[in-house]
Amino acid sequence: MKQLEVQIMGQNYMLGCPENSETRLLEAVRTVDSAMCKIRDAGKVKARDRIAVLAALNLAYQLQEPAPVLQQEADQAAEAPDTASESAHAQLEALLQRLDAALASENPAH
């Protein structure tokens, strides 16, 4: 297995990569890095672990959506970028609230 050094949100990671899968792994790294950087740059969340959880939730949610819904959202974003941005912001706020509630129930002293 080949080893690749990658960078996600400014931190280096050494990842194992099956032969002939470098392109797919690097695309996955770019996707995760982009998702995490967008959350960090929004300024609401600073903790790397929370950013990682939110990015994972966002990506998992996107994978569960049927393709027509994704196309409809893309069309709406192209027609009304401000509305799409507001919708994404509202979704992020909702995820942050759920994450805070989950983390609080896990660690009441936090």
N, C-alpha and C positions, 0 to 999 in steps of 0.2 A: 504494500500500500504506500502510495506516495504521500509525502508531507508537504502541505502548503502553508506558508505564513501569510496571514491576512490581517487586515485592520478593520475593526468595527468601532465606530464612534471614538476614534483616536487611540484605541487600545489594540495591541498586537495579540494574535492568537495563532497557535500552531494546530492545524487541522489535518486529520487523516483523510485521504481522498482516494477512492478506488481508481484504478487505471482508466484512462479515457473519460473521466468525469470532471476534469478540471473546469471546463467551461460552465457546466451546470452548477458546480459548487461556488465558483466565483460570482455567478449571477445571483445565487442565493445569498451570498455575503453582501453583495450590492443592495439587494432588496432589504435585508435586515438592517444594514447600516443606514440606508435611506429612511426607513421607518423610525429607527431610534433617533436619528438626527432631527427629523421633523418634530418629534415629541419634545426632545430637548430644546430645540430652537423656539418652540411655542412658549417656553419660559415658565410653564406651570409646574413642571416636575424636574427636580434636580438629581434625585437619587438614581444611580445607574441601574439598580435592581428593579425599581419601579418602572423606569423607562423600558427595560427589557421585557417586563411582564406586559405592559401596555402594547408594545410593538408586537409581541407574540399573540396577544388577544386580537389585535387589529388584523394581523395576517391570517390567523385562523378563521376569523369571521369572514374575511374576504374569500377564503377558500370554500366556505360553506355556502356562499351565495350562488344561486343559479346564474348562468351566463346572461340571460336576458335582463336580469335585474342590474347586473354590472354594466351592461351596455346602456340601459336606460339612465343609470346614474352618470355615466360618461357623457351621454347626450345632454343631460340637464346641466352638467358642469360646463360644457362647451357653450351652452346657450346663456347660462346665468352663473358666471364664476363666483359672484358674491354670495349667492344663495347656496351654492355647493360648499363654499368655504364656511359659511355659517352652519350648515348641516354637519360638516366634518368637525367643526369646533364643538357643536352640541354633543356629538357622539363621543368626542374625546372627554368632555366634561363628565358625561354619564359614566364612562369607563373609569375615570379617575375617582369618582364617588364610590363606585363598586369596589375598586381596588383598595381604597382607603378603608372601607367598611370591612372587607375581607382581612386586610392586614391588622386592623384593630381587633377583630374577633380572635385572630391568631395570637396576638401579643397585646393583651389589655394594658400593659404597662407602657406601651409605645405611644 
